[in-house]
Amino acid sequence: MCALSLIQRAELLKQMEERSEQREEQRRRRQEASQAARYRNNRLLQVPAQSLYQHVWRCWVSVSDALPVWEHFLLGEGQHPTVGPEPSASTPRQKPSTARKRRLPPHPKPRATS
């Protein structure tokens, strides 16, 4: 038989108690993390607001309304739906202004790099 002295037994008992406390602390931390994760997951899985459903529904209604317009293009049988006739000649176009018309000095000439 192995005889342990009282000091060795006390030291061993102290180590066992410390280890037990460490395991209990780890278990408590894991339990808190698990509860936090459960709470977070429950919040994520809650039913979305009714306004979100209405928004998604309106989005899909607009897609289904636009589908016939895009169908020929998507099947490769027609032009892109946004390609339309040329803009009318009556639409005035803005002409680019020059520095001289605006009475500004001319742009400096680029410097030669060596």
C-alpha positions in Angstrom: 0.0 0.0 0.0 1.1 3.5 -0.8 1.0 5.7 2.2 0.4 9.3 1.6 1.3 11.9 4.2 -1.3 14.3 5.5 0.3 17.1 3.6 0.2 15.2 0.3 -3.4 14.3 0.9 -4.3 17.9 1.7 -2.5 19.0 -1.5 -4.3 16.4 -3.6 -7.7 17.4 -2.1 -6.9 21.1 -2.8 -6.1 20.3 -6.4 -9.3 18.2 -6.8 -11.4 21.0 -5.4 -9.7 23.6 -7.7 -10.3 21.3 -10.7 -13.9 20.8 -9.7 -14.4 24.6 -9.4 -12.8 25.1 -12.9 -15.2 22.5 -14.4 -18.1 24.2 -12.7 -17.1 27.6 -14.0 -16.7 26.2 -17.6 -20.1 24.5 -17.3 -21.6 27.8 -16.2 -20.0 29.8 -19.1 -21.1 27.2 -21.6 -24.6 27.3 -20.2 -24.7 31.2 -20.5 -23.4 31.0 -24.1 -26.0 28.4 -24.9 -28.8 30.6 -23.5 -27.5 33.6 -25.4 -27.4 31.6 -28.6 -30.9 30.2 -28.0 -32.2 33.7 -27.4 -30.5 35.0 -30.6 -31.8 32.1 -32.7 -35.3 32.6 -31.4 -35.2 36.3 -32.4 -33.9 35.4 -35.8 -36.6 32.8 -36.3 -39.5 35.1 -35.3 -42.1 35.8 -37.9 -41.2 38.9 -39.9 -43.5 41.9 -39.8 -46.6 42.0 -42.0 -45.2 45.0 -43.9 -42.2 42.8 -45.1 -44.6 40.3 -46.5 -46.5 43.0 -48.3 -43.3 44.4 -49.7 -42.2 41.0 -51.0 -45.6 40.4 -52.4 -45.6 43.7 -54.3 -42.1 43.0 -55.6 -43.2 39.7 -57.1 -46.4 41.2 -58.5 -44.2 43.8 -60.4 -42.0 41.0 -61.6 -44.9 39.0 -62.9 -46.4 42.1 -64.5 -43.1 42.9 -66.3 -42.4 39.3 -67.4 -44.5 39.4 -70.6 -42.6 42.4 -71.7 -39.2 40.7 -71.2 -40.3 37.2 -72.4 -39.3 37.7 -76.0 -35.9 39.2 -75.1 -35.2 36.4 -72.6 -36.0 33.8 -75.1 -33.7 35.5 -77.6 -36.5 36.4 -80.0 -36.6 40.2 -79.7 -34.9 43.4 -78.6 -34.2 44.5 -75.1 -37.4 46.0 -73.7 -35.8 49.3 -72.8 -34.5 49.9 -76.4 -37.0 52.2 -77.9 -37.3 54.7 -80.7 -34.6 57.4 -81.1 -35.3 60.6 -79.1 -37.3 63.1 -81.0 -35.6 65.9 -82.8 -37.6 68.4 -80.9 -35.7 67.5 -77.7 -33.1 70.2 -77.2 -29.6 69.0 -76.5 -27.2 70.9 -74.3 -24.1 71.9 -76.2 -20.8 71.8 -74.3 -19.6 75.2 -73.4 -16.1 76.4 -74.1 -13.8 78.3 -71.9 -13.8 81.2 -74.3 -17.6 81.6 -74.3 -17.5 81.6 -70.5 -14.6 84.2 -70.6 -12.2 81.9 -68.8 -8.5 81.6 -69.4 -7.5 78.6 -71.6 -6.3 75.3 -70.0 -2.6 75.1 -69.4 -0.6 73.0 -71.9 0.8 69.8 -70.5 4.4 69.9 -69.4 6.9 67.7 -71.1 8.2 65.0 -68.8 11.9 64.1 -68.9 
